[in-house]
Amino acid sequence: MPLERKTFVYITIIYNNISMYLAKEVKEEIFKKHGKNATDTGSAEGQIALFTHRINHLTEHLKNNRKDFNTERSLVKLVGKRRSLLDYLIKKDILRYRAIVKELGLRK
């Protein structure tokens, strides 16, 4: 029993740390700005903007914590997910792709 309790506490702590930088209000703001409205969480533009926000946060974290390899792995996975969504947008609608890339400043 004590092992299960520790696992639950650990998961709660991780969840709370994630929600600190990505609060409900921040998500709504991102989806309102890049999606059709605040509740449109499924649009590719909204997802790309959310992934970009998370990628920027993890990048800053890794600047201070170079040996945090778990975070590095999750960052690489997020970049891959964002790349997949961007590829999808290129195939579906090149104008939407160009707009979101310009808006988020993804290409230098």
SERO-4910 file (N, C-alpha, C, O; in steps of 0.05 Angstrom, whole numbers):
BEGIN
 pado doro    nc1    nc2    nc3   cac1   cac2   cac3    cc1    cc2    cc3    oc1    oc2    oc3
  Met    A     16    -24      0      0      0      0     17     26      0     10     44    -15
  Pro    A     38     27     16     53     52     16     65     59    -12     67     83    -18
  Leu    A     72     40    -28     83     45    -54     62     58    -72     68     77    -87
  Glu    A     37     49    -71     16     62    -87     12     90    -79      7    108    -96
  Arg    A     13     96    -53      9    123    -43     31    142    -53     25    164    -62
  Lys    A     55    133    -53     77    149    -62     75    155    -92     80    177   -101
  Thr    A     66    135   -107     63    138   -136     41    159   -141     45    176   -159
  Phe    A     20    158   -127     -2    178   -130      8    206   -124      2    225   -139
  Val    A     22    209   -103     33    235    -95     52    245   -116     51    269   -123
  Tyr    A     69    228   -126     88    236   -147     74    245   -172     81    265   -184
  Ile    A     54    230   -181     39    237   -205     24    264   -201     23    280   -219
  Thr    A     14    269   -177      0    294   -171     20    317   -173     13    338   -184
  Ile    A     44    313   -162     64    334   -163     71    341   -192     73    364   -200
  Ile    A     75    320   -208     82    325   -236     59    339   -250     64    358   -265
  Tyr    A     35    331   -245     12    344   -258     10    373   -250      5    390   -267
  Asn    A     15    379   -224     13    406   -215     35    424   -227     31    447   -233
  Asn    A     59    413   -231     80    428   -244     74    435   -273     80    457   -282
  Ile    A     61    416   -287     54    421   -315     32    443   -316     34    460   -333
  Ser    A     13    442   -298     -9    461   -299      0    489   -291    -15    508   -296
  Met    A     23    492   -278     32    518   -270     37    536   -295     28    559   -295
  Tyr    A     51    526   -314     57    543   -337     36    540   -359     36    557   -377
  Leu    A     19    520   -357     -1    516   -378    -29    515   -364    -42    495   -365
  Ala    A    -36    537   -352    -62    538   -339    -85    539   -359    -81    543   -383
  Lys    A   -109    535   -349   -132    534   -365   -136    560   -381   -143    560   -404
  Glu    A   -130    582   -368   -133    609   -380   -113    612   -403   -119    624   -424
  Val    A    -89    602   -399    -68    603   -420    -77    587   -445    -74    597   -467
  Lys    A    -87    563   -440    -96    547   -462   -119    561   -477   -120    561   -502
  Glu    A   -138    571   -462   -161    585   -475   -151    609   -492   -161    613   -514
  Glu    A   -132    623   -481   -120    646   -496   -107    637   -522   -111    649   -543
  Ile    A    -92    615   -521    -79    605   -544    -99    596   -565    -96    602   -589
  Phe    A   -119    581   -556   -139    571   -576   -157    594   -586   -165    593   -609
  Lys    A   -162    614   -570   -178    637   -579   -162    652   -601   -174    662   -620
  Lys    A   -136    655   -596   -120    671   -615   -114    656   -641   -114    668   -662
  His    A   -109    630   -639   -100    615   -663   -122    596   -674   -120    588   -697
  Gly    A   -142    590   -659   -164    573   -669   -187    591   -678   -185    615   -681
  Lys    A   -210    578   -683   -233    593   -691   -246    607   -667   -255    630   -669
  Asn    A   -246    594   -644   -255    606   -619   -241    591   -595   -224    574   -600
  Ala    A   -248    599   -571   -234    588   -547   -240    558   -543   -224    544   -531
  Thr    A   -262    548   -553   -269    520   -549   -260    503   -573   -265    478   -572
  Asp    A   -249    515   -593   -240    500   -617   -212    488   -611   -192    499   -621
  Thr    A   -211    467   -596   -185    456   -588   -174    435   -608   -152    426   -605
  Gly    A   -189    429   -628   -181    408   -647   -169    418   -672   -158    402   -688
  Ser    A   -170    444   -677   -159    454   -702   -129    451   -703   -116    452   -682
  Ala    A   -118    447   -727    -90    443   -729    -74    468   -720    -53    466   -707
  Glu    A    -85    492   -726    -71    516   -718    -70    519   -688    -49    526   -677
  Gly    A    -92    512   -674    -92    514   -645    -72    494   -633    -58    500   -614
  Gln    A    -72    469   -644    -54    449   -633    -25    457   -638     -8    454   -620
  Ile    A    -19    468   -661      9    476   -667     17    499   -649     40    499   -639
  Ala    A     -1    517   -644      5    540   -625     10    529   -597     28    539   -583
  Leu    A     -6    510   -588     -3    499   -562     24    484   -560     39    487   -540
  Phe    A     30    468   -580     56    453   -580     79    473   -580     99    468   -566
  Thr    A     77    495   -595     98    515   -596    102    528   -568    125    532   -560
  His    A     80    533   -554     82    544   -527     96    525   -509    114    533   -493
  Arg    A     89    499   -510    102    479   -493    131    475   -501    148    472   -483
  Ile    A    137    476   -527    165    473   -536    182    496   -525    204    491   -516
  Asn    A    172    520   -527    187    543   -517    192    540   -487    214    547   -477
  His    A    172    531   -472    175    528   -443    196    506   -437    214    510   -420
  Leu    A    195    484   -451    214    462   -446    242    470   -454    262    462   -442
  Thr    A    245    486   -475    271    496   -484    284    513   -462    307    510   -457
  Glu    A    268    531   -451    278    547   -429    286    530   -405    307    535   -392
  His    A    270    510   -399    277    492   -377    303    477   -382    319    474   -364
  Leu    A    307    469   -406    332    454   -413    357    472   -413    379    462   -410
  Lys    A    353    498   -417    376    516   -415    388    516   -387    412    518   -384
  Asn    A    370    513   -367    379    513   -339    386    485   -329    402    482   -311
  Asn    A    374    464   -341    377    437   -332    386    419   -355    370    405   -367
  Arg    A    411    421   -362    422    407   -385    420    377   -384    418    363   -405
  Lys    A    421    366   -360    422    337   -358    394    324   -354    392    301   -347
  Asp    A    373    339   -358    346    329   -355    338    315   -381    326    327   -398
  Phe    A    346    290   -383    343    276   -408    313    268   -413    305    265   -436
  Asn    A    298    265   -392    269    259   -396    255    283   -410    239    279   -428
  Thr    A    261    306   -401    250    330   -413    260    333   -441    245    341   -459
  Glu    A    285    327   -446    296    329   -473    281    310   -492    275    317   -515
  Arg    A    275    286   -482    261    266   -498    233    276   -505    223    274   -527
  Ser    A    219    287   -484    192    297   -489    192    321   -508    173    325   -523
  Leu    A    213    337   -507    216    359   -525    218    350   -554    206    361   -572
  Val    A    234    329   -558    238    318   -585    212    306   -595    205    309   -619
  Lys    A    197    293   -578    171    282   -586    151    304   -593    136    302   -612
  Leu    A    151    326   -578    133    348   -584    140    361   -610    122    368   -626
  Val    A    166    364   -616    174    376   -641    165    358   -664    156    368   -685
  Gly    A    166    332   -660    157    314   -681    127    315   -686    118    314   -708
  Lys    A    112    318   -664     83    321   -666     76    347   -681     58    347   -698
  Arg    A     90    368   -674     84    394   -687     92    392   -716     77    403   -733
  Arg    A    114    379   -723    122    375   -750    101    360   -766     95    366   -789
  Ser    A     90    339   -754     69    323   -767     44    341   -773     33    339   -795
  Leu    A     36    357   -754     13    375   -759     19    395   -781      2    402   -797
  Leu    A     44    406   -781     51    425   -802     51    411   -829     43    424   -849
  Asp    A     61    387   -830     60    372   -856     31    368   -865     25    370   -889
  Tyr    A     14    362   -846    -15    358   -852    -26    384   -864    -41    384   -884
  Leu    A    -19    407   -852    -30    432   -861    -19    439   -889    -33    450   -906
  Ile    A      6    432   -894     17    437   -921      1    422   -942     -6    433   -963
  Lys    A     -6    397   -936    -22    381   -956    -51    391   -958    -61    392   -981
  Lys    A    -63    399   -936    -91    407   -937    -95    436   -947   -111    440   -965
  Asp    A    -80    455   -936    -84    483   -944    -58    498   -939    -51    505   -916
  Ile    A    -44    504   -960    -18    517   -958    -21    546   -947     -2    555   -934
  Leu    A    -43    559   -952    -46    586   -941    -49    586   -911    -38    604   -898
  Arg    A    -63    567   -900    -65    564   -871    -38    558   -859    -31    568   -838
  Tyr    A    -22    541   -873      5    534   -863     22    559   -863     35    565   -842
  Arg    A     22    575   -884     38    599   -885     30    619   -864     47    633   -852
  Ala    A      4    621   -859     -6    640   -839      3    632   -811     13    650   -796
  Ile    A      1    607   -804      8    599   -777     39    600   -773     48    607   -751
  Val    A     54    594   -793     83    595   -791     92    625   -787    109    630   -771
  Lys    A     79    643   -802     86    671   -799     77    682   -772     91    697   -759
  Glu    A     54    673   -763     43    683   -738     60    674   -714     64    689   -695
  Leu    A     69    649   -715     85    639   -692    114    643   -696    130    639   -677
  Gly    A    123    652   -719    151    657   -724    168    631   -723    190    631   -712
  Leu    A    158    610   -736    172    585   -736    196    584   -755    215    569   -750
  Arg    A    195    598   -777    217    597   -796    233    623   -793    222    645   -790
  Lys    A    259    619   -793    276    643   -790    283    654   -817    298    674   -819
***
